[in-house]
Amino acid sequence: MKQSVLVLWVAVIAGSVLASGILATISQVVFALLFVAHLAEFFVKKEVLTKAGGSMGNHFVQTLIYGMFHWQPLEDAQNGNDTSS
């Protein structure tokens, strides 16, 4: 699932740079929405990321790229709901 978000990022960046007209506009809007949503996620889940330890810079980049696919497993592990198998 994590890779699908990365593919979406690559697609909207490519669409913003390489496309023209309505496709470029749609790509730019999706890029902006992804960026704002993932930025908000970082600040909302900052406590989870702090408790997880490690570099906050890394957590910031990972959350900007992957969003909940980065912080959800960390939160689950902290709550004892480790579902990774």
LINLIN-V349981 format. One record per pair of residues at least 24 apart in sequence whose C-alpha atoms are under 8 Angstrom apart, sorted by the first residue. I is the first residue (numbers start at 1). J is the second residue. D is the distance in whole Angstrom. If there is no record, write none. Layout:
i=I j=J d=D
i=I j=J d=D
This chain:
i=1 j=69 d=8
i=2 j=66 d=6
i=2 j=69 d=6
i=5 j=65 d=7
i=5 j=66 d=6
i=6 j=65 d=7
i=6 j=66 d=7
i=9 j=65 d=8
i=35 j=64 d=7
i=38 j=63 d=6
i=38 j=64 d=5
i=38 j=65 d=7
i=38 j=66 d=8
i=38 j=67 d=5
i=39 j=63 d=8
i=39 j=64 d=6
i=41 j=67 d=7
i=41 j=68 d=8
i=42 j=67 d=8
i=45 j=71 d=7
i=48 j=74 d=7
i=48 j=75 d=6
i=49 j=74 d=7
i=52 j=78 d=8
